[in-house]
């Protein structure tokens, strides 16, 4: 009986399936990049203050372009002298 080929194996062996797709990062990678605890990212997500993320099954993922846009918005706001606050 032949073993079934997993779609992940097929995609991993042929990069043309992934061409044009933006890399995604997980919560731990983003926490390491921003040098904040993972718990902070979940709190920001709950309060809608952090970079936009989305679920892939049970896993939270972020697009690099969304993270960059969120960082630039924070820099622009700080440069204009406005205070960034969340709603309470």
C-alpha positions as CSV (number, residue, x, y, z in Angstrom):
1,X,0.0,0.0,0.0
2,X,1.5,3.3,-1.1
3,X,1.9,6.2,1.4
4,X,-0.2,9.2,0.7
5,X,1.7,12.3,-0.3
6,X,1.1,15.2,2.0
7,X,0.3,18.6,0.4
8,X,3.0,20.2,2.6
9,X,5.6,17.8,1.1
10,X,4.4,18.7,-2.4
11,X,4.5,22.4,-1.8
12,X,7.9,22.2,0.0
13,X,9.4,20.4,-2.9
14,X,8.1,22.8,-5.6
15,X,8.4,26.5,-4.8
16,X,6.3,27.6,-7.8
17,X,3.2,27.0,-5.6
18,X,4.5,29.7,-3.2
19,X,5.7,32.3,-5.7
20,X,4.2,35.7,-5.1
21,X,3.0,34.8,-1.6
22,X,4.2,37.0,1.3
23,X,6.1,35.3,4.1
24,X,4.2,34.9,7.4
25,X,5.6,35.0,10.9
26,X,4.2,33.6,14.1
27,X,3.6,35.2,17.5
28,X,7.0,34.1,18.9
29,X,8.9,35.5,15.9
30,X,7.1,38.8,16.2
31,X,7.6,39.0,19.9
32,X,11.3,38.4,19.4
33,X,11.5,41.0,16.6
34,X,9.7,43.7,18.7
35,X,11.4,42.5,21.9
36,X,8.1,42.2,23.8
37,X,6.6,39.2,25.6
38,X,4.1,37.0,23.6
39,X,1.5,37.9,26.2
40,X,1.8,41.6,25.2
41,X,1.0,40.7,21.6
42,X,-2.1,38.9,22.7
43,X,-3.2,41.8,24.9
44,X,-2.6,44.2,22.0
45,X,-4.7,42.0,19.8
46,X,-7.5,41.9,22.3
47,X,-7.5,45.7,22.5
48,X,-7.0,46.1,18.7
49,X,-3.7,48.0,19.3
50,X,-1.1,45.8,17.7
51,X,-0.4,44.8,14.2
52,X,-3.2,43.0,12.5
53,X,-2.9,39.2,12.6
54,X,-5.1,36.3,11.5
55,X,-5.7,32.7,12.5
56,X,-4.6,29.7,10.5
57,X,-6.4,27.0,12.4
58,X,-5.3,27.5,16.0
59,X,-2.2,29.4,15.0
60,X,-1.8,33.2,14.9
61,X,0.1,34.6,11.9
62,X,1.2,38.0,10.8
63,X,2.1,39.3,7.3
64,X,5.4,41.2,7.2
65,X,3.8,44.1,5.2
66,X,1.1,44.5,7.9
67,X,3.8,44.7,10.6
68,X,5.8,47.2,8.7
69,X,2.7,49.4,8.1
70,X,1.8,49.2,11.8
71,X,5.4,50.2,12.8
72,X,5.4,53.1,10.3
73,X,2.1,54.4,11.6
74,X,3.4,54.3,15.2
75,X,6.5,56.2,14.1
76,X,4.5,58.8,12.1
77,X,2.2,59.3,15.1
78,X,5.1,59.7,17.5
79,X,6.9,62.1,15.1
80,X,3.8,64.3,14.9
81,X,3.7,64.7,18.7
82,X,0.5,62.8,19.1
83,X,0.1,60.3,21.8
84,X,-0.9,56.8,20.8
85,X,-3.5,55.4,23.2
86,X,-5.9,52.5,23.2
87,X,-9.6,52.7,24.0
88,X,-10.5,51.6,27.5
